[in-house]
Amino acid sequence: MSEPVSVSKAAALLRSSDNILILTHHYPDGDTLGSGFALCYALRALGKNAGVNCSDSIPDKYGFLYSNIGLAPDFEPDFICAVDTADVKLLGEKLSIYADDIDLCIDHHASNTRFADSLLLIPEYAATAMIIAEVIREMGVVIDLNMATGIYTGIATDTGCFKYSNTTSYTLRMAADMLDLGVNSEIINRAMFDVKSRARVELEKLALESIRFYLNDRCAIMRIMVDMIEKSGAGEDDLEGLAPLSRQIEGVYVGVTMREKTDGSFKVSVRTGNHANASAICAKLGGGGHVRAAGCTIDGPADRAVETVLEAVEAVIG
Amino acid sequence: MSEPVSVSKAAALLRSSDNILILTHHYPDGDTLGSGFALCYALRALGKNAGVNCSDSIPDKYGFLYSNIGLAPDFEPDFICAVDTADVKLLGEKLSIYADDIDLCIDHHASNTRFADSLLLIPEYAATAMIIAEVIREMGVVIDLNMATGIYTGIATDTGCFKYSNTTSYTLRMAADMLDLGVNSEIINRAMFDVKSRARVELEKLALESIRFYLNDRCAIMRIMVDMIEKSGAGEDDLEGLAPLSRQIEGVYVGVTMREKTDGSFKVSVRTGNHANASAICAKLGGGGHVRAAGCTIDGPADRAVETVLEAVEAVIG
């Protein structure tokens, strides 16, 4: 069980260490990576050894986040900080060796399982990167363009470019501060949201075709099967961000994306509007997440998995 | 030729009139409507007669912009103000009766043809709604939730929800101010960007299938043919916002969407990244617009229209 800590306590913990390893969650996204590298730049600005590690390889499109710092930490850490990681399992396989040694976790997921010694948790914030910005300032570091780029990327990623309900005026003003520091939001947003490979476009066509409606059309389920991925030529990068597609359809309260894994199980992503609680649905299936976006993993085969999901959805939306 | 006026002069002109008709452009979007209704609410707050008119019927999804004010102005105007309208032709057929009588135009399109007696033009602003906010404040009106809703909607629409390069820190801070006034950005953004009818989803599938690549894959052309629209069951509302789809593909500098009209001509929308000037391309085809987003109309048949477009694109990107 973690000790809850404030921004200033977290900043003090980081300041008092000299060799800090930052861990992100697996299947890394813009918030965990933006947070991790922004913090890493800040710690290096204080003259410390700092590096970022991730169980998975980092997709090329995030290269701009560490182009001035590099990867591969080469020091012996005396302090380990996980960012944007709600559960120790989300560190993934490679980083599981650190599972019992996390000194600090900085996170915004209300579902955080409190696995770190100290936990700086601000669930009201749209992105962990917003907490990182406050920690950096509290450490007495002036945010530079490298840090601002990470912070902006985290915020933009986790708000769907300021579209989701987690976006507050403070979110927008913090993003504005980052633009004032020279962040090129257009290039970041194009990389995060707009650029699609041809394989991705092909996969989207197949995914749209797979959508079926249930529970008086209030629930839409999209299936991403292994053979569709193969047919489209899509790589791991191309599979991100498909989940909102099913929820976008008029009248749909709950959009479900079921991605078949090679072992026959399904990674389920649930997206909801203001009529349903995605986290409650996924909790019934052994998963968790946010009110509007949550996930879980369930067994196949596909038809049985659909039934399982529908039972959980119906239990929540009635 | 218009007299250029400042925000304070435009505010003074509006304050000195008592019966003000506000005109939007045809095929109305969130910026022209958000600007028009925000201004209308402000003028009514000053005790004036004010109303908004549009040549086309206003799509249902914009109903929230005027739910507290209603449509159909029923007074004799003594002052006519066009908003977000770059050319008198864009007023459309019904409003063309006012073409020679526009007292003031408030706009952010650099290509404005200066058709109004007075022109308040700020091309640096992402949205006309941002100018409207300044005019409202300058008139001495405190922005309320109704006005803030229109202003936010205009800004969100014309920045692609803060994604495009026209988004500055001032843009984000003005949007933040509107959230502080109680704007529900999630509901607006869902209506503007996320909700798709089933017919729209069907049309997107067909549109994605129609994409072909040219000029060493730097140009992608998507065709929206009349028979595709019929097959999908899409209505006019469902046709908005398809243009960015072709530009999103990796390596594409110029994304072109060609929509067949019932007379066999094509409405062409050009979207570019930082490698090409959409306005320059469309200028060669008798159209115009912004650097990253522009449009024109050209004759069919489709294959000839594609050739015409490609000649213009090649002339600009080389």
Interface residues (C-beta under 8 A of the other chain):
Chain A: G160 C161 F162 K163 Y164 S165 T167 T168 S169 Y170 L172 R173 A175 A176 D177 L179 D180 S185 E186 I187 N189 R190 F193 D194 V195 K196 S197 R198 V201 E204 K205 L208 E209 I211 P244 R247 Q248 I249 E250 G273 N274
Chain B: G160 C161 F162 K163 Y164 S165 T167 T168 S169 Y170 L172 R173 A175 A176 D177 L179 D180 S185 E186 I187 N189 R190 F193 D194 V195 K196 S197 R198 V201 E204 K205 L208 E209 I211 P244 R247 Q248 I249 E250 G273 N274
